[in-house]
Amino acid sequence: MGMTNEDTTKLPPDFARDFPFESRLSLATLIRFWDEQAKDPSVGGEMARSLMARVHQVPALLGPIDDITLLDEHAELVDGLMGAVFPRVFWEQAYMGALIPFTLRSVYGTRAFDNQIMGPDGVLYGRLNLEMHALKDFRLLNAYALILERLHGIKFPVDYPLILTMPEPETGLDRHFKIQFEGRFVDVEALPPLSDEMRRRLTAQAVDLEGLKALIPPGSVRFSGFTVVKALDVTDQEVLSSIKRDLIDKESIVSNARFVKLQEKLRTLFRRAELRLSLAAIEGERILMLNSGHQLDHGQGCIFASSVRGKTKDYAGSVFEKAVVTGQPIFIEDLAAMSPRSAKEEMLLQKGMRSLVVAPLHYQGQLIGTLSLSSPHPGDINTLLAPRLQEVLPLFSVAVRRSVDELHSRVEGFIKEQFTAIHPVVEWRFRKAVLETMDRHTVDSEPNREMEPIVFRDVHPLYAVSDIRGSSTHRAWAIQADLLTQLGLAREVLRAAYEVRPLPILDQLTHRIDGSTAEIEVTLRSGDEMGVLGFLKTDLEPLFGHLQTFGPTVHEKIDAYRAAVDPGIGLVYARRKEFDESVTRINEAVASYIDLEEQAAQGMFPHFFEKQKTDGVDYTIYLGGALREDGVFDPLYLKNMRLWQLMVACGVALRVERLKNGLPVGLDITNLILIQHAPLSIRFRSDEKRFDVDGAYNVRYEIIKKRIDKAIIRGTTERLTQPGKIALVYSHPSEAAEWREYIEYLQRLGYLTSDVEELELDELQGAQGLRAMRVTVDLANRELDVPSTATVAAAQPRADGERTPAA
């Protein structure tokens, strides 16, 4: 049973005031116990006889004790008596004490009890997990239960898990104790006898609290003795239970207020008062920081609306990457002593953090995120915390999964509201499936996972890709050029400073730059970018503040370095910026052109269309009567879309060619069309929220789609796709015949040159026997306009039987 501060009741100092019966401290029951022990002839009996001989010399200890200082006056005797209840062997560890019956005032306790459980005024302090009125009722029920058992032999069990919470004096962190009261040493004085009817009802436990009050009126009973209280430290169990309860709430890790509570509970669980919690979700190459104690320290909570997003490559070389790769928590006892450190560790150091653990979060065997705990104290986080960490990781894994799902739901809901989460062409099929699912249940029920599969059979696939040639190589060249530029600027700073003050360390740093420059000039390796950034940020740039005092020349070189470095990424971003801008402009031009043409094609015949944009643009089209609610379809529309594909490929090539001269980096684009005349089936994958081919035979088509852009012409090392050309890949000779007609048509219009290459391709894994035709777009014909399918649309009948008017 977990609890928070809001769930508990602070114990009042006058708690005993409302108790309706007289209650006095007495050691009489305990003394009787020892008197019985004294009759035993064993060694234990001899000890009891010796103790009782001394006790009977102090008559004040034999009756009611109204002045508890009497216990202090005879502390040695009291210790001897209490030894039967509080074994000395547990004196330092056990939380045990003696209270005046049905009060919270202690008269005796173990050292651990007095130090942790009792307040300076001798009264139990802290917060209990009951409201005050419920606490008083609980005490009264216990009193009645003791009366009925002692005086009437009636068992009246009262059980409730009382949890006492109080702050630890050294750290201020909460500790939780389960409290148990033992009334063995409490005497209950007589009561008028019960009637047979009342005895029957009590035996059947058919009397509530009000009935007990009527049966046993105030003042009719006297308690004397002492109550033994035992406190069991259940902090770990209580905190874990509370965390489980909190994480059930879908807002638990994205609401700032609730995240702060989670962080506090983890501080209590790990006994670390300044622990910081951070949670991140990982989806492919993207990282979503769900929430972090570091941001909350500055009033910047990472809720969904303003969450921090990054890429996994930003964590290359860091302890975060190591935790993800190894699949195990990584403990760093002192970040300052760690070498080398990535930019992420440097960032944590700048925030004052010294120790750290990063743990991967897995859900159903899949990596979904990371949990990290950090502390400003070296050694505060170490492998001794691993067992407790393993207990909470599954809880946070589920919470992160649910939070990410909630994020997706919000995004999908927004798309559905603003646009549509389902392609309009097939929306009717989803609506039908949902209605049928609801019909099988109740009218008011929500559609659930029992919804029938969404499958479209005998649809015709069309696929094409326009890919930027050598984008990876160009990107690497750009990164290489920028790194060399930055290293050169850094070297100029050091050389200028060395000329003013020839310090050996400046020459040593220059040699390091020269070494890095020589390596990068040869080849750019994975990690070079982060390595250079780490060196510059850690070893060089911190010197600039002092080096600029060497004189105006050095100051000028430093200004030149700073002016060249992009403040957002800490690196020179010139050539890469030119490359990224060129890729973006090509992608936008190609994507906007395809979108425009696709709108016209939808007017010819409705079809499913899906587009992806990376370093280039590819699209998939599914066409067929199964996709339409009315089932209308004719092969004429399929031929029309195939011709449309070839015209669009020509248009892409011409559009990029005329754009190229205005780009910072003159990139080329290649075009490929995959031909498949045999229809296939597609199925909506609810887990991926997308359509995919259905059936083992049809999977071959998907395999070819993923690998065909790397195809090589058989007997050569030449790539099939080339700038200025369109590659058309097919499996069966009959498929090529139809496309030759479209090629001849576009040759007559002047978009394609007269040459047509017939090619065989090297075998691809999972796809053999592929052939290709390759045609050349007449890029040199400046009189050509970028072809538009509007002219085709004007000449072709629409699906409704009418002719589309010319534009």
C-alpha positions, -999 to +999 in steps of 0.1 A: +000+000+000+019+031-013+012+065+001+022+102-003+024+130+021-012+140+011-024+105+020-012+106+056-023+122+089+002+140+112-001+126+148-013+152+173+004+156+207-030+154+225-041+121+208-050+104+242-074+132+252-104+117+233-101+081+246-133+071+266-116+048+291-091+052+318-056+041+309-026+039+333+009+028+331+018-003+351+045-030+352+023-054+372+016-078+343+053-079+335+062-085+371+037-114+373+055-129+343+088-128+361+072-142+393+061-172+373+096-175+358+111-175+394+093-208+401+114-225+375+144-244+391+166-237+360+193-211+356+166-188+341+145-192+372+175-183+394+180-151+374+142-143+378+143-149+415+173-126+419+155-099+398+122-102+417+140-099+451+152-065+440+119-055+425+099-062+456+122-039+475+107-010+454+069-011+461+063+019+437+070-003+407+044-028+417+013-006+413+001+020+388+028+045+378+016+080+373+051+096+373+072+080+346+104+095+360+101+066+384+113+044+356+144+066+352+151+064+389+152+026+388+165+023+352+187-008+360+157-027+374+134-016+346+161-028+321+161-061+338+123-064+337+121-053+301+147-078+290+119-103+286+102-081+260+132-063+244+161-087+239+194-069+243+209-086+212+185-066+190+189-034+209+207-015+181+186-028+152+151-035+163+125-008+164+105-017+196+091+003+224+066+004+253+037+029+253+011+039+279-019+018+267-039+034+239-017+065+238+013+074+216+036+083+246+066+061+250+080+050+284+107+027+271+124+017+239+153+002+221+180+027+210+169+024+173+133+030+184+141+061+204+164+076+178+141+070+148+105+066+158+102+088+189+101+126+190+120+147+215+089+149+237+087+111+240+056+109+217+055+088+186+059+113+157+054+112+119+024+106+097+000+077+096-019+064+066-053+071+083-074+102+086-076+113+123-112+101+127-104+067+113-073+065+135-094+071+166-120+046+155-092+021+149-078+026+184-113+023+199-120-010+181-087-024+194-098-014+229-131-031+225-114-062+210-091-064+241-120-060+265-141-088+248-112-112+246-099-107+282-133-104+300-156-125+278-134-149+258-148-135+226-124-131+197-130-098+179-101-095+154-092-060+142-065-057+116-053-028+095-018-023+080-008+009+098+022+027+081+041+054+099+061+078+078+087+102+091+117+121+076+152+107+082+171+133+103+203+131+083+189+133+048+153+145+052+141+116+030+110+097+041+111+063+058+081+041+062+074+017+091+047-009+095+034-005+131+021-034+152+007-031+187+008-060+212-015-059+242-002-089+261+010-067+291-022-047+294-047-056+322-084-050+317-105-045+348-140-060+353-172-051+334-209-060+342-216-094+325-230-095+290-265-108+282-268-140+262-282-121+232-252-097+232-228-126+235-244-143+205-242-112+184-206-105+194-196-141+187-211-137+153-194-103+149-227-087+142-221-056+162-206-024+147-187+003+164-218+022+175-232-010+190-200-016+209-202+019+223-237+012+236-226-021+250-194-009+266-201+027+277-173+052+284-157+049+318-168+014+324-134-002+318-099+006+331-067-004+313-034-007+331+000-019+319+019-010+288+015-017+250+044-032+231+048-014+198+070-029+170+080-010+139+092-028+108+111-008+082+091-012+050+104+018+032+114-002+000+081-020-002+061+011+004+080+032-021+078+005-048+041+001-042+036+038-044+056+041-076+036+012-092+004+030-083+017+063-097+029+048-129-006+035-136-016+070-145-008+078-181+003+113-171+028+101-144+060+108-164+049+138-185+031+158-158+057+180-141+041+178-107+037+140-108+072+136-122+086+155-092+068+131-069+083+101-087+117+116-084+112+122-047+102+086-042+132+073-061+154+095-038+137+077-009+142+043-024+178+048-032+185+069-001+200+097-022+186+131-014+197+149-046+190+123-072+179+135-106+157+113-128+155+115-166+134+094-189+137+091-227+120+071-254+138+057-284+121+051-317+145+040-344+170+069-348+148+093-329+150+101-292+122+118-273+131+132-238+098+126-219+109+144-188+140+152-168+147+165-133+174+187-148+148+206-169+125+208-139+153+225-119+150+253-144+113+253-147+114+237-181+093+205-180+094+183-211+058+176-216+047+163-250+039+198-262+075+210-258+095+177-255+131+176-264+138+156-295+171+143-308+188+115-328+206+085-316+237+097-335+239+126-311+248+102-283+276+084-302+304+075-279+285+083-247+276+062-218+240+063-231+250+046-263+270+020-243+240+012-221+218+007-252+244-014-270+252-037-241+216-038-229+228-034-193+229-005-168+261+015-169+274+030-136+298+060-135+309+068-100+327+100-110+321+117-143+350+140-137+374+111-137+359+095-168+381+096-199+373+102-227+340+120-222+315+126-249+295+159-253+266+143-232+289+136-202+303+171-205+268+185-204+260+166-172+292+178-157+283+214-165+250+209-147+270+198-116+264+161-119+292+138-108+278+103-106+255+086-130+237+054-140+221+049-174+198+019-179+181+007-210+143+002-209+129-028-227+093-037-234+084-072-247+120-077-257+123-044-276+144-014-266+120+015-260+140+040-240+165+048-212+162+057-176+191+077-160+198+087-125+224+113-117+238+129-085+260+159-078+281+138-054+310+115-066+304+079-057+267+086-047+256+062-075+274+029-077+268-008-085+255-014-050+222+002-062+218-023-090+193-046-072+169-018-064+174-004-099+164-037-114+131-036-094+120-003-109+131-007-145+101-029-155+077-004-140+092+025-159+094+005-191+056+000-190+051+037-182+073+048-211+056+025-235+022+038-224+034+074-227+047+069-262+015+052-272-004+082-257+018+105-277+011+086-309-027+087-301-026+124-297-007+128-329-030+105-348-060+122-333-048+155-345-041+142-380-075+125-380-091+158-370-071+181-393-065+158-422-070+120-420-051+091-405-064+068-432-061+074-469-094+087-482-096+061-509-098+032-483-115+050-455-148+034-464-134+000-457-123+009-422-156+025-415-173-007-425-151-029-404-157-007-373-194-008-378-194-045-382-173-049-350-197-027-330-227-047-343-211-079-329-210-063-295-232-036-280-242-004-297-222+017-272-190-004-272-157+009-286-142-010-315-114-032-302-087-056-314-113-081-326-119-059-356-117-080-388-085-078-409-084-051-435-072-069-467-075-058-503-070-086-529-060-084-566-047-048-565-020-036-589+012-021-574+032+007-589+065+018-574+091+044-584+120+060-567+139+092-575+171+090-556+199+116-551+230+100-565+259+096-541+242+115-512+262+096-486+295+103-503+286+140-508+276+142-471+308+127-460+328+151-482+310+180-467+316+169-431+352+163-440+356+197-455+340+215-425+361+196-400+393+204-419+382+241-420+376+242-383+408+225-374+426+249-397+411+279-379+420+264-345+455+259-357+458+295-367+447+306-332+474+284-317+502+295-340+493+332-335+494+327-298+527+307-300+544+335-319+535+359-290+543+335-262+561+303-273+546+280-247+553+243-253+517+233-246+506+255-275+529+236-298+517+203-284+481+212-291+491+223-326+507+188-332+474+172-321+455+193-346+480+184-373+476+147-365+437+149-366+439+168-399+462+143-415+439+114-405+407+132-417+423+142-450+429+105-458+395+092-448+366+102-426+358+075-400+328+070-378+333+090-346+357+115-361+332+143-359+324+137-322+361+132-315+371+166-330+342+182-312+352+167-279+388+178-284+379+214-294+353+218-267+373+203-239+410+211-246+410+242-269+380+265-267+382+269-228+417+285-235+403+312-258+393+335-229+430+337-218+446+335-252+428+365-265+448+386-239+479+378-259+473+406-283+451+418-312+464+392-337+454+363-315+421+380-306+414+384-344+421+347-350+397+337-322+370+360-336+374+343-370+371+309-354+340+318-335+324+334-365+328+303-385+314+279-359+277+273-358+266+281-322+238+254-324+261+224-330+295+238-320+311+229-354+317+246-387+285+241-407+293+256-441+298+228-466+273+206-448+248+235-448+253+238-486+248+201-490+217+199-467+202+229-485+207+213-519+192+180-507+162+199-492+156+219-523+157+189-546+135+169-523+110+197-520+110+203-557+105+165-565+079+160-538+058+190-547+059+180-584+049+144-576+021+157-552+008+180-579+008+153-605-007+128-581-037+151-575-043+150-612-040+113-613-065+109-585-089+127-607-084+101-634-090+071-611-090+070-573-061+050-559-040+045-528-009+066-527+020+066-502+051+087-504+084+087-484+111+113-485+147+108-474+177+116-497+152+115-526+116+105-529+099+072-535+062+064-538+039+034-539+006+032-556-021+005-553-048+004-579-078-019-583-115-024-579-111-038-544-100-004-531-133+012-543-165+008-524-184+005-557-159-020-571-156-001-604-124-008-623-112-012-659-077-021-672-077+012-691-070+030-658-041+008-650-025+015-683-031+051-678-013+051-644+017+032-659+020+059-686+016+085-658+045+069-640+069+072-669+058+108-676+064+118-639+099+102-640+107+124-671+093+154-653+114+147-622+146+145-643+139+177-662+128+196-630+160+187-611+183+193-641+169+229-644+172+234-607+208+220-604+227+251-616+211+272-588+220+248-560+250+253-537+260+217-545+253+203-579+237+170-571+222+146-596+191+125-594+184+090-607+149+075-615+138+039-613+104+023-619+096-012-608+073-031-631+049-058-618+019-067-638+007-095-616-018-083-590-012-089-553-029-086-519-022-059-493-031-060-456-034-032-431-009-039-403-025-025-372+007-026-352+025-005-378-006+015-389+003+010-425-005-013-455+019-040-465+019-069-490+001-100-478+013-136-484+046-152-489+046-150-527+040-112-526+068-106-502+092-110-531+079-078-545+087-060-512+122-075-512+129-062-547+116-027-538+141-025-509+171-037-529+166-027-565+182+007-563+216-010-557+213-033-587+244-038-609+243-046-646+254-082-652+290-086-662+300-050-652+304-029-621+280-002-634+250+007-614+217+004-631+204+038-620+222+067-637+216+105-637+195+116-667+182+081-673+151+061-662+156+025-653+125+002-657+130-032-640+108-062-648+108-100-644+089-113-674+094-103-711+056-098-715+058-069-690+083-050-711+062-050-743+035-027-729+061-003-716+079-001-749+047+015-763+048+042-736+085+048-743+078+052-780+050+077-772+073+098-751+101+096-777+077+110-803+068+138-779+106+146-775+110+137-738+131+106-744+160+101-768+158+073-793+181+049-776+167+021-754+191-002-735+181-038-728+200-050-697+203-080-675+210-075-638+232-093-613+212-115-589+199-098-558+194-117-526+159-130-527+153-118-563+168-135-593+163-132-631+156-095-632+159-075-664+157-039-672+152-013-699+170+020-695+159+051-714+175+086-715+156+118-708+165+145-734+178+170-708+195+190-735+161+199-752+155+233-737+122+237-756+106+210-735+083+219-707+082+197-677+056+171-688+022+172-670-004+144-669-031+171-673-029+165-710-034+128-705-062+135-681-080+156-707-079+128-732-088+099-709-123+090-696-128+093-659-140+065-636-175+079-637-176+076-675-173+113-682-144+130-699-122+153-679-123+188-694-090+202-706-072+226-684 
